[in-house]
Amino acid sequence: MNWLKRLFSPRTKTAPSPQPTPPVHFVGDATYDANENILEGVEFVATLHVTTPYSVLIHHGDVFAGPPSKVPQYGDQSQGIWAPKTKSWKSLGIDLPELPPSQHATDIGPQHPETYLPFLLDFRRIFESDHKDEVKLGELHTLAAQTPEYSAFWKRLADTYEDFPRNLFYRSFLTLPGVGRKTARALYESGFRSVEQIQHAELSELQKVQGVGPGLAKKLAATIAQQDGK
């Protein structure tokens, strides 16, 4: 029952390690059933980062009143986890003050979800829209000036991520072989907007990008050839 003691101790929730696996829950069905009288259910805790998709963030705080093995899947383990949620002291018939809301680990340090989550949702709504990147960037900068709180979050993010928020637009380039952060940025600044566009580019076009020599250009072209051969 040591895990119950930990549940009643206020602490900062830590973000999970990035692993693309099925939904993760901290208690098994047997343990859940044995303690069902004090549990409200299991609660979804989203990873509060600007990189977490809107479709996952929107479920932060959802409570599933059922066996942990049956919880819905929202993203992967790097984007959220399911944790036990205890009933309130009042509902348990215990005359004690309720525990205050705890801060969660985020990409800018411990924050209260009540304040940071609305910003993340607004940010992702813009970032995931169908607008052109240049339009999105303008809208995101407008968002940053929307409230003093949003401005403070933006400043923290700019201190955390190099070339924020543009770095998020070429983040996917880092999945390509031989492409680091500087080369990814150079590719984006040269007009490339997607991994597919890079893979289908002519070698001569790729070699015009600073940091992309003949070897890397051939390696990038080989990735699409390998995919076509599958």
C-alpha atoms as an extended CHARMM CRD file, in Angstrom:
* protein
*
       230  EXT
         1         1  MET       CA              0.0000000000        0.0000000000        0.0000000000  PROA      1               0.0000000000
         2         2  ASN       CA              3.0380000000        2.2970000000       -0.1440000000  PROA      2               0.0000000000
         3         3  TRP       CA              1.8170000000        3.7020000000       -3.4550000000  PROA      3               0.0000000000
         4         4  LEU       CA             -1.2580000000        5.0940000000       -1.6560000000  PROA      4               0.0000000000
         5         5  LYS       CA              0.9570000000        7.0660000000        0.6900000000  PROA      5               0.0000000000
         6         6  ARG       CA              2.7400000000        8.5490000000       -2.2970000000  PROA      6               0.0000000000
         7         7  LEU       CA             -0.5770000000        9.5120000000       -3.8470000000  PROA      7               0.0000000000
         8         8  PHE       CA             -1.5220000000       11.6240000000       -0.8100000000  PROA      8               0.0000000000
         9         9  SER       CA              1.8000000000       13.4530000000       -0.8030000000  PROA      9               0.0000000000
        10        10  PRO       CA              1.7810000000       16.6150000000       -2.9630000000  PROA      10              0.0000000000
        11        11  ARG       CA              4.5610000000       16.4130000000       -5.5000000000  PROA      11              0.0000000000
        12        12  THR       CA              5.4720000000       17.6300000000       -8.9410000000  PROA      12              0.0000000000
        13        13  LYS       CA              4.4710000000       15.1820000000      -11.6640000000  PROA      13              0.0000000000
        14        14  THR       CA              7.3190000000       14.2490000000      -13.9570000000  PROA      14              0.0000000000
        15        15  ALA       CA              7.0840000000       13.8970000000      -17.7070000000  PROA      15              0.0000000000
        16        16  PRO       CA              7.4360000000       10.3350000000      -19.0410000000  PROA      16              0.0000000000
        17        17  SER       CA             10.3420000000        9.1880000000      -21.1730000000  PROA      17              0.0000000000
        18        18  PRO       CA              9.5750000000        9.2760000000      -24.9060000000  PROA      18              0.0000000000
        19        19  GLN       CA              8.6930000000        5.7350000000      -25.9980000000  PROA      19              0.0000000000
        20        20  PRO       CA              6.0150000000        4.9970000000      -28.6160000000  PROA      20              0.0000000000
        21        21  THR       CA              4.1160000000        2.3580000000      -26.6180000000  PROA      21              0.0000000000
        22        22  PRO       CA              0.4750000000        1.6060000000      -25.7060000000  PROA      22              0.0000000000
        23        23  PRO       CA             -1.2220000000        3.5960000000      -22.8870000000  PROA      23              0.0000000000
        24        24  VAL       CA              0.7230000000        3.5650000000      -19.6310000000  PROA      24              0.0000000000
        25        25  HSD       CA             -0.9670000000        3.3190000000      -16.2500000000  PROA      25              0.0000000000
        26        26  PHE       CA              0.6540000000        3.2170000000      -12.8190000000  PROA      26              0.0000000000
        27        27  VAL       CA             -1.5630000000        0.5280000000      -11.2630000000  PROA      27              0.0000000000
        28        28  GLY       CA             -2.7400000000       -2.8340000000      -12.5400000000  PROA      28              0.0000000000
        29        29  ASP       CA             -6.3430000000       -3.9380000000      -12.6020000000  PROA      29              0.0000000000
        30        30  ALA       CA             -5.9790000000       -6.0740000000       -9.4660000000  PROA      30              0.0000000000
        31        31  THR       CA             -4.5150000000       -3.2060000000       -7.4280000000  PROA      31              0.0000000000
        32        32  TYR       CA             -7.1520000000       -0.8380000000       -8.8080000000  PROA      32              0.0000000000
        33        33  ASP       CA             -9.9900000000       -3.2020000000       -7.8660000000  PROA      33              0.0000000000
        34        34  ALA       CA             -8.5650000000       -3.7200000000       -4.3690000000  PROA      34              0.0000000000
        35        35  ASN       CA             -8.5640000000        0.0570000000       -3.7570000000  PROA      35              0.0000000000
        36        36  GLU       CA            -11.6360000000        1.0310000000       -5.7480000000  PROA      36              0.0000000000
        37        37  ASN       CA            -13.3410000000        2.3770000000       -2.6200000000  PROA      37              0.0000000000
        38        38  ILE       CA            -10.8360000000        5.2370000000       -2.3740000000  PROA      38              0.0000000000
        39        39  LEU       CA            -10.2330000000        5.8220000000       -6.0900000000  PROA      39              0.0000000000
        40        40  GLU       CA            -12.2630000000        8.0690000000       -8.3480000000  PROA      40              0.0000000000
        41        41  GLY       CA            -10.5870000000        6.4080000000      -11.3320000000  PROA      41              0.0000000000
        42        42  VAL       CA             -7.4220000000        6.9310000000      -13.3440000000  PROA      42              0.0000000000
        43        43  GLU       CA             -6.6120000000       10.3880000000      -14.6810000000  PROA      43              0.0000000000
        44        44  PHE       CA             -4.8940000000       11.2560000000      -17.9480000000  PROA      44              0.0000000000
        45        45  VAL       CA             -1.8610000000       13.4830000000      -17.4170000000  PROA      45              0.0000000000
        46        46  ALA       CA             -0.6840000000       15.0020000000      -20.6980000000  PROA      46              0.0000000000
        47        47  THR       CA              2.9380000000       15.9760000000      -21.2530000000  PROA      47              0.0000000000
        48        48  LEU       CA              2.7050000000       19.7490000000      -21.0600000000  PROA      48              0.0000000000
        49        49  HSD       CA              5.0970000000       20.6570000000      -23.8750000000  PROA      49              0.0000000000
        50        50  VAL       CA              4.6160000000       22.7910000000      -26.9850000000  PROA      50              0.0000000000
        51        51  THR       CA              5.4340000000       19.6750000000      -29.0140000000  PROA      51              0.0000000000
        52        52  THR       CA              2.4840000000       17.6720000000      -27.6320000000  PROA      52              0.0000000000
        53        53  PRO       CA             -0.3690000000       17.5350000000      -30.1860000000  PROA      53              0.0000000000
        54        54  TYR       CA             -3.6130000000       19.3930000000      -29.5470000000  PROA      54              0.0000000000
        55        55  SER       CA             -5.5390000000       16.1090000000      -29.8280000000  PROA      55              0.0000000000
        56        56  VAL       CA             -3.6350000000       14.8330000000      -26.7780000000  PROA      56              0.0000000000
        57        57  LEU       CA             -3.5250000000       18.0290000000      -24.7040000000  PROA      57              0.0000000000
        58        58  ILE       CA             -7.3080000000       18.4000000000      -24.9140000000  PROA      58              0.0000000000
        59        59  HSD       CA             -7.6810000000       15.2140000000      -22.8440000000  PROA      59              0.0000000000
        60        60  HSD       CA             -5.5270000000       16.3890000000      -19.9380000000  PROA      60              0.0000000000
        61        61  GLY       CA             -7.4800000000       15.7810000000      -16.7420000000  PROA      61              0.0000000000
        62        62  ASP       CA             -9.8720000000       13.2070000000      -18.2370000000  PROA      62              0.0000000000
        63        63  VAL       CA            -10.8820000000       10.6230000000      -15.6360000000  PROA      63              0.0000000000
        64        64  PHE       CA            -11.6100000000        7.0310000000      -16.6120000000  PROA      64              0.0000000000
        65        65  ALA       CA            -13.7100000000        5.1440000000      -14.0680000000  PROA      65              0.0000000000
        66        66  GLY       CA            -12.7880000000        1.6430000000      -15.0160000000  PROA      66              0.0000000000
        67        67  PRO       CA             -9.9690000000       -0.8800000000      -15.0680000000  PROA      67              0.0000000000
        68        68  PRO       CA             -6.6520000000        0.7100000000      -16.0740000000  PROA      68              0.0000000000
        69        69  SER       CA             -6.1810000000       -1.8980000000      -18.7980000000  PROA      69              0.0000000000
        70        70  LYS       CA             -9.1840000000       -0.4350000000      -20.6600000000  PROA      70              0.0000000000
        71        71  VAL       CA             -8.1100000000        3.2340000000      -20.7280000000  PROA      71              0.0000000000
        72        72  PRO       CA             -8.2740000000        5.0540000000      -24.0910000000  PROA      72              0.0000000000
        73        73  GLN       CA             -5.0270000000        5.7420000000      -25.9270000000  PROA      73              0.0000000000
        74        74  TYR       CA             -4.1650000000        9.4030000000      -26.4270000000  PROA      74              0.0000000000
        75        75  GLY       CA             -0.8950000000        9.7260000000      -28.3180000000  PROA      75              0.0000000000
        76        76  ASP       CA              2.0370000000        7.6620000000      -27.0850000000  PROA      76              0.0000000000
        77        77  GLN       CA              3.8630000000        7.3320000000      -23.7700000000  PROA      77              0.0000000000
        78        78  SER       CA              5.9580000000       10.4240000000      -24.4410000000  PROA      78              0.0000000000
        79        79  GLN       CA              2.7840000000       12.5070000000      -24.7280000000  PROA      79              0.0000000000
        80        80  GLY       CA              0.8240000000       11.4000000000      -21.6720000000  PROA      80              0.0000000000
        81        81  ILE       CA              0.2280000000        8.8050000000      -18.9710000000  PROA      81              0.0000000000
        82        82  TRP       CA             -2.6370000000        7.5400000000      -16.8170000000  PROA      82              0.0000000000
        83        83  ALA       CA             -2.2690000000        7.9460000000      -13.0470000000  PROA      83              0.0000000000
        84        84  PRO       CA             -4.5330000000        6.9140000000      -10.1330000000  PROA      84              0.0000000000
        85        85  LYS       CA             -6.9090000000        9.6450000000       -8.9770000000  PROA      85              0.0000000000
        86        86  THR       CA             -8.0810000000        9.3980000000       -5.3930000000  PROA      86              0.0000000000
        87        87  LYS       CA            -11.4310000000       10.5940000000       -4.1510000000  PROA      87              0.0000000000
        88        88  SER       CA            -11.5910000000       13.8520000000       -2.2100000000  PROA      88              0.0000000000
        89        89  TRP       CA            -11.2950000000       13.8130000000        1.5740000000  PROA      89              0.0000000000
        90        90  LYS       CA            -14.8930000000       14.9950000000        1.7570000000  PROA      90              0.0000000000
        91        91  SER       CA            -16.2280000000       12.1610000000       -0.3960000000  PROA      91              0.0000000000
        92        92  LEU       CA            -14.2920000000        9.7230000000        1.8050000000  PROA      92              0.0000000000
        93        93  GLY       CA            -15.9120000000       11.1970000000        4.9050000000  PROA      93              0.0000000000
        94        94  ILE       CA            -12.6380000000       12.5540000000        6.2480000000  PROA      94              0.0000000000
        95        95  ASP       CA            -12.6270000000       15.9990000000        7.8270000000  PROA      95              0.0000000000
        96        96  LEU       CA             -9.3810000000       17.3360000000        6.3800000000  PROA      96              0.0000000000
        97        97  PRO       CA             -8.5910000000       20.2610000000        4.0690000000  PROA      97              0.0000000000
        98        98  GLU       CA             -8.2590000000       19.1920000000        0.4490000000  PROA      98              0.0000000000
        99        99  LEU       CA             -4.8130000000       19.0630000000       -1.0830000000  PROA      99              0.0000000000
       100       100  PRO       CA             -4.0470000000       22.1230000000       -3.2420000000  PROA      100             0.0000000000
       101       101  PRO       CA             -3.5460000000       21.6160000000       -7.0070000000  PROA      101             0.0000000000
       102       102  SER       CA              0.0170000000       20.5570000000       -7.7020000000  PROA      102             0.0000000000
       103       103  GLN       CA              2.3740000000       21.8890000000      -10.3150000000  PROA      103             0.0000000000
       104       104  HSD       CA              3.3200000000       19.6590000000      -13.2390000000  PROA      104             0.0000000000
       105       105  ALA       CA              6.6550000000       19.2380000000      -14.9620000000  PROA      105             0.0000000000
       106       106  THR       CA              6.6520000000       21.1340000000      -18.2730000000  PROA      106             0.0000000000
       107       107  ASP       CA              9.1530000000       22.1990000000      -20.9090000000  PROA      107             0.0000000000
       108       108  ILE       CA              9.6270000000       25.4940000000      -19.0470000000  PROA      108             0.0000000000
       109       109  GLY       CA              9.8010000000       24.0610000000      -15.5350000000  PROA      109             0.0000000000
       110       110  PRO       CA              7.0490000000       23.3660000000      -12.9730000000  PROA      110             0.0000000000
       111       111  GLN       CA              3.7680000000       25.0660000000      -13.8890000000  PROA      111             0.0000000000
       112       112  HSD       CA              0.1280000000       24.8720000000      -12.8560000000  PROA      112             0.0000000000
       113       113  PRO       CA             -1.8830000000       23.2110000000      -15.6640000000  PROA      113             0.0000000000
       114       114  GLU       CA             -4.7290000000       25.6230000000      -15.0020000000  PROA      114             0.0000000000
       115       115  THR       CA             -2.6060000000       28.4430000000      -16.4110000000  PROA      115             0.0000000000
       116       116  TYR       CA             -0.1540000000       26.7660000000      -18.8110000000  PROA      116             0.0000000000
       117       117  LEU       CA             -2.5500000000       24.3560000000      -20.5370000000  PROA      117             0.0000000000
       118       118  PRO       CA             -4.7660000000       27.0950000000      -22.0800000000  PROA      118             0.0000000000
       119       119  PHE       CA             -1.6460000000       28.6620000000      -23.6030000000  PROA      119             0.0000000000
       120       120  LEU       CA             -0.5000000000       25.3150000000      -25.0130000000  PROA      120             0.0000000000
       121       121  LEU       CA             -3.9310000000       24.6380000000      -26.5110000000  PROA      121             0.0000000000
       122       122  ASP       CA             -4.0130000000       28.0660000000      -28.1730000000  PROA      122             0.0000000000
       123       123  PHE       CA             -0.4510000000       27.5600000000      -29.4140000000  PROA      123             0.0000000000
       124       124  ARG       CA             -1.1220000000       24.1130000000      -30.8840000000  PROA      124             0.0000000000
       125       125  ARG       CA             -4.4030000000       25.2330000000      -32.4560000000  PROA      125             0.0000000000
       126       126  ILE       CA             -2.4680000000       27.7930000000      -34.4760000000  PROA      126             0.0000000000
       127       127  PHE       CA              0.5500000000       25.5730000000      -35.1650000000  PROA      127             0.0000000000
       128       128  GLU       CA             -1.5930000000       22.6960000000      -36.4600000000  PROA      128             0.0000000000
       129       129  SER       CA             -3.8000000000       24.8900000000      -38.6560000000  PROA      129             0.0000000000
       130       130  ASP       CA             -3.7490000000       24.7240000000      -42.4620000000  PROA      130             0.0000000000
       131       131  HSD       CA             -2.2850000000       28.2050000000      -42.7810000000  PROA      131             0.0000000000
       132       132  LYS       CA              1.1090000000       28.7830000000      -44.3890000000  PROA      132             0.0000000000
       133       133  ASP       CA              4.0730000000       28.7910000000      -42.0240000000  PROA      133             0.0000000000
       134       134  GLU       CA              4.6270000000       32.5260000000      -42.3950000000  PROA      134             0.0000000000
       135       135  VAL       CA              1.0040000000       33.1970000000      -41.4160000000  PROA      135             0.0000000000
       136       136  LYS       CA              1.2390000000       30.8150000000      -38.4800000000  PROA      136             0.0000000000
       137       137  LEU       CA              4.3760000000       32.5500000000      -37.2220000000  PROA      137             0.0000000000
       138       138  GLY       CA              2.5930000000       35.8900000000      -37.2940000000  PROA      138             0.0000000000
       139       139  GLU       CA             -0.3960000000       34.4530000000      -35.4400000000  PROA      139             0.0000000000
       140       140  LEU       CA              1.8530000000       32.8390000000      -32.8420000000  PROA      140             0.0000000000
       141       141  HSD       CA              3.6400000000       36.1300000000      -32.1600000000  PROA      141             0.0000000000
       142       142  THR       CA              0.2490000000       37.7880000000      -31.7740000000  PROA      142             0.0000000000
       143       143  LEU       CA             -0.7120000000       35.0700000000      -29.2950000000  PROA      143             0.0000000000
       144       144  ALA       CA              2.4150000000       35.7820000000      -27.2690000000  PROA      144             0.0000000000
       145       145  ALA       CA              1.2600000000       39.3540000000      -26.6910000000  PROA      145             0.0000000000
       146       146  GLN       CA             -2.3000000000       38.3580000000      -25.7910000000  PROA      146             0.0000000000
       147       147  THR       CA             -1.7980000000       38.4550000000      -22.0080000000  PROA      147             0.0000000000
       148       148  PRO       CA              1.1020000000       39.1420000000      -19.6320000000  PROA      148             0.0000000000
       149       149  GLU       CA              0.9690000000       35.4740000000      -18.6180000000  PROA      149             0.0000000000
       150       150  TYR       CA              1.2680000000       34.3270000000      -22.2300000000  PROA      150             0.0000000000
       151       151  SER       CA              4.1700000000       36.7250000000      -22.7410000000  PROA      151             0.0000000000
       152       152  ALA       CA              5.9500000000       35.2240000000      -19.7490000000  PROA      152             0.0000000000
       153       153  PHE       CA              5.4280000000       31.6890000000      -21.0780000000  PROA      153             0.0000000000
       154       154  TRP       CA              6.7020000000       32.7560000000      -24.4910000000  PROA      154             0.0000000000
       155       155  LYS       CA              9.8620000000       34.2540000000      -23.0080000000  PROA      155             0.0000000000
       156       156  ARG       CA             10.5610000000       31.0550000000      -21.0770000000  PROA      156             0.0000000000
       157       157  LEU       CA             10.0720000000       28.9780000000      -24.2240000000  PROA      157             0.0000000000
       158       158  ALA       CA             12.3710000000       31.2780000000      -26.2050000000  PROA      158             0.0000000000
       159       159  ASP       CA             15.0230000000       30.7410000000      -23.5230000000  PROA      159             0.0000000000
       160       160  THR       CA             14.4840000000       26.9670000000      -23.6920000000  PROA      160             0.0000000000
       161       161  TYR       CA             14.3230000000       26.3440000000      -27.4460000000  PROA      161             0.0000000000
       162       162  GLU       CA             16.8330000000       27.8140000000      -29.8810000000  PROA      162             0.0000000000
       163       163  ASP       CA             15.1250000000       29.6820000000      -32.7420000000  PROA      163             0.0000000000
       164       164  PHE       CA             11.6950000000       29.3860000000      -31.0850000000  PROA      164             0.0000000000
       165       165  PRO       CA              9.0460000000       29.0580000000      -32.4480000000  PROA      165             0.0000000000
       166       166  ARG       CA             10.4730000000       28.4840000000      -35.9420000000  PROA      166             0.0000000000
       167       167  ASN       CA             12.4000000000       25.4470000000      -34.7050000000  PROA      167             0.0000000000
       168       168  LEU       CA              9.1050000000       23.5670000000      -34.4080000000  PROA      168             0.0000000000
       169       169  PHE       CA              8.4810000000       23.9150000000      -38.1400000000  PROA      169             0.0000000000
       170       170  TYR       CA             11.6700000000       22.0670000000      -39.0900000000  PROA      170             0.0000000000
       171       171  ARG       CA             11.8250000000       19.7340000000      -36.0930000000  PROA      171             0.0000000000
       172       172  SER       CA             10.7520000000       16.7980000000      -38.2770000000  PROA      172             0.0000000000
       173       173  PHE       CA             13.8640000000       17.2730000000      -40.4470000000  PROA      173             0.0000000000
       174       174  LEU       CA             15.9350000000       15.8730000000      -37.5870000000  PROA      174             0.0000000000
       175       175  THR       CA             14.5400000000       12.4140000000      -38.3940000000  PROA      175             0.0000000000
       176       176  LEU       CA             16.5290000000       12.4130000000      -41.6350000000  PROA      176             0.0000000000
       177       177  PRO       CA             19.9360000000       10.6580000000      -41.5960000000  PROA      177             0.0000000000
       178       178  GLY       CA             22.8680000000       12.9980000000      -41.1160000000  PROA      178             0.0000000000
       179       179  VAL       CA             20.6910000000       16.0570000000      -40.4340000000  PROA      179             0.0000000000
       180       180  GLY       CA             21.4120000000       17.9540000000      -37.2260000000  PROA      180             0.0000000000
       181       181  ARG       CA             19.8540000000       21.1010000000      -35.8560000000  PROA      181             0.0000000000
       182       182  LYS       CA             21.9620000000       23.5250000000      -37.9120000000  PROA      182             0.0000000000
       183       183  THR       CA             21.3740000000       21.6690000000      -41.1700000000  PROA      183             0.0000000000
       184       184  ALA       CA             17.6530000000       21.3390000000      -40.4310000000  PROA      184             0.0000000000
       185       185  ARG       CA             17.4600000000       25.0920000000      -39.9280000000  PROA      185             0.0000000000
       186       186  ALA       CA             19.4320000000       25.7380000000      -43.1210000000  PROA      186             0.0000000000
       187       187  LEU       CA             17.0940000000       23.4700000000      -45.1000000000  PROA      187             0.0000000000
       188       188  TYR       CA             14.0710000000       25.3240000000      -43.7690000000  PROA      188             0.0000000000
       189       189  GLU       CA             15.6000000000       28.7280000000      -44.4910000000  PROA      189             0.0000000000
       190       190  SER       CA             16.2970000000       27.5230000000      -48.0550000000  PROA      190             0.0000000000
       191       191  GLY       CA             12.5930000000       26.9660000000      -48.6100000000  PROA      191             0.0000000000
       192       192  PHE       CA             12.0790000000       23.3190000000      -47.7150000000  PROA      192             0.0000000000
       193       193  ARG       CA              8.8690000000       22.8030000000      -45.7510000000  PROA      193             0.0000000000
       194       194  SER       CA              8.5560000000       19.0280000000      -45.3440000000  PROA      194             0.0000000000
       195       195  VAL       CA             10.6040000000       15.8500000000      -45.1350000000  PROA      195             0.0000000000
       196       196  GLU       CA              8.9660000000       14.6480000000      -48.3550000000  PROA      196             0.0000000000
       197       197  GLN       CA             10.0150000000       17.8080000000      -50.1830000000  PROA      197             0.0000000000
       198       198  ILE       CA             13.6200000000       17.2400000000      -49.1180000000  PROA      198             0.0000000000
       199       199  GLN       CA             13.5940000000       13.5840000000      -50.1070000000  PROA      199             0.0000000000
       200       200  HSD       CA             12.2700000000       14.3250000000      -53.5880000000  PROA      200             0.0000000000
       201       201  ALA       CA             14.5890000000       17.2500000000      -54.2750000000  PROA      201             0.0000000000
       202       202  GLU       CA             17.3080000000       17.1190000000      -56.9190000000  PROA      202             0.0000000000
       203       203  LEU       CA             20.8310000000       16.5620000000      -55.6100000000  PROA      203             0.0000000000
       204       204  SER       CA             21.9450000000       19.8670000000      -57.1050000000  PROA      204             0.0000000000
       205       205  GLU       CA             19.1390000000       21.6770000000      -55.2740000000  PROA      205             0.0000000000
       206       206  LEU       CA             20.0640000000       20.0970000000      -51.9410000000  PROA      206             0.0000000000
       207       207  GLN       CA             23.7320000000       20.9580000000      -52.3480000000  PROA      207             0.0000000000
       208       208  LYS       CA             22.8520000000       24.6390000000      -52.5560000000  PROA      208             0.0000000000
       209       209  VAL       CA             21.9140000000       24.4570000000      -48.8720000000  PROA      209             0.0000000000
       210       210  GLN       CA             24.6560000000       25.4400000000      -46.4640000000  PROA      210             0.0000000000
       211       211  GLY       CA             25.9760000000       22.3280000000      -44.7120000000  PROA      211             0.0000000000
       212       212  VAL       CA             24.6940000000       19.8710000000      -47.3160000000  PROA      212             0.0000000000
       213       213  GLY       CA             27.5310000000       18.3850000000      -49.3210000000  PROA      213             0.0000000000
       214       214  PRO       CA             27.4330000000       15.6860000000      -52.0250000000  PROA      214             0.0000000000
       215       215  GLY       CA             27.5920000000       12.8950000000      -49.4410000000  PROA      215             0.0000000000
       216       216  LEU       CA             24.6720000000       14.1040000000      -47.3740000000  PROA      216             0.0000000000
       217       217  ALA       CA             22.6350000000       14.9410000000      -50.4630000000  PROA      217             0.0000000000
       218       218  LYS       CA             23.0450000000       11.3720000000      -51.7300000000  PROA      218             0.0000000000
       219       219  LYS       CA             22.1620000000       10.0090000000      -48.3060000000  PROA      219             0.0000000000
       220       220  LEU       CA             18.9420000000       12.0390000000      -48.2370000000  PROA      220             0.0000000000
       221       221  ALA       CA             18.0380000000       10.8950000000      -51.7370000000  PROA      221             0.0000000000
       222       222  ALA       CA             18.7280000000        7.2890000000      -50.7220000000  PROA      222             0.0000000000
       223       223  THR       CA             16.0980000000        7.4100000000      -47.9850000000  PROA      223             0.0000000000
       224       224  ILE       CA             13.2800000000        7.9180000000      -50.4840000000  PROA      224             0.0000000000
       225       225  ALA       CA             14.7890000000        5.2510000000      -52.7750000000  PROA      225             0.0000000000
       226       226  GLN       CA             14.7540000000        2.7960000000      -49.8780000000  PROA      226             0.0000000000
       227       227  GLN       CA             11.1150000000        3.6270000000      -49.1360000000  PROA      227             0.0000000000
       228       228  ASP       CA             10.1490000000        3.1700000000      -52.7710000000  PROA      228             0.0000000000
       229       229  GLY       CA             11.8670000000       -0.2030000000      -52.7700000000  PROA      229             0.0000000000
       230       230  LYS       CA              9.8310000000       -1.5360000000      -49.8520000000  PROA      230             0.0000000000
